[in-house]
Amino acid sequence: MPAGNIPQPERELCEIKGALDVLFTLREEFAQWVDEAQDEARKEELENVYQHVLALESEYQRRRETAEKTLTASR
């Protein structure tokens, strides 16, 4: 099916899953950078960014669950 013909709920779910993949990668990288930080100020800055990525990931997990429920209900 061409991309333009994908129903809205399915397209949204695909977009959310793609965002979750990116956030997972970012979370893993920031976790490593936090562990490797030598300077306490730098470590705190990286920890703040890491926590922000975690919050975004949680929000997108919630959105994925909602989108999956919507898609299931529309079938």
C-alpha positions as CSV (number, residue, x, y, z in Angstrom):
1,M,0.0,0.0,0.0
2,P,1.5,3.4,-0.9
3,A,2.3,5.7,2.0
4,G,-0.5,8.1,1.0
5,N,-3.0,5.3,1.4
6,I,-2.1,4.3,5.0
7,P,-5.1,5.1,7.3
8,Q,-4.4,7.9,9.8
9,P,-4.4,5.7,13.0
10,E,-1.9,3.3,11.4
11,R,0.3,6.2,10.2
12,E,0.3,7.8,13.6
13,L,1.2,4.5,15.3
14,C,4.2,4.1,12.8
15,E,5.3,7.7,13.5
16,I,5.1,7.1,17.3
17,K,7.1,3.8,17.0
18,G,9.7,5.7,15.0
19,A,10.0,8.4,17.6
20,L,10.3,5.7,20.3
21,D,13.2,4.1,18.4
22,V,15.0,7.5,18.3
23,L,14.3,8.2,22.0
24,F,15.6,4.7,22.9
25,T,18.9,5.4,21.1
26,L,19.2,8.9,22.7
27,R,18.5,7.5,26.1
28,E,21.2,4.8,25.7
29,E,23.7,7.3,24.5
30,F,23.0,9.8,27.3
31,A,23.2,7.1,29.9
32,Q,26.7,6.2,28.7
33,W,27.8,9.9,28.6
34,V,26.5,10.4,32.1
35,D,28.5,7.4,33.3
36,E,31.6,8.7,31.5
37,A,31.4,12.3,32.6
38,Q,34.5,13.3,34.7
39,D,33.3,16.8,35.8
40,E,30.4,16.9,38.3
41,A,28.8,20.0,36.6
42,R,29.0,18.2,33.3
43,K,27.5,15.1,34.8
44,E,24.6,17.1,36.2
45,E,23.9,18.7,32.8
46,L,23.9,15.3,31.1
47,E,21.7,13.8,33.8
48,N,19.2,16.6,33.3
49,V,19.1,15.9,29.5
50,Y,18.9,12.2,30.2
51,Q,15.9,12.7,32.5
52,H,14.2,14.8,29.8
53,V,14.7,12.1,27.3
54,L,13.2,9.6,29.8
55,A,10.2,11.9,30.2
56,L,9.7,12.1,26.5
57,E,10.0,8.4,26.1
58,S,7.4,7.8,28.8
59,E,5.0,10.3,27.0
60,Y,5.5,8.5,23.7
61,Q,4.9,5.1,25.3
62,R,1.6,6.5,26.6
63,R,0.8,7.8,23.1
64,R,1.7,4.4,21.6
65,E,-0.7,2.6,24.0
66,T,-3.5,5.1,23.1
67,A,-2.8,4.7,19.4
68,E,-2.8,0.9,19.6
69,K,-6.2,1.0,21.5
70,T,-7.6,3.4,18.9
71,L,-6.4,1.2,16.0
72,T,-7.8,-1.9,17.6
73,A,-11.2,-0.2,18.3
74,S,-11.4,1.0,14.6
75,R,-11.0,-2.5,13.2
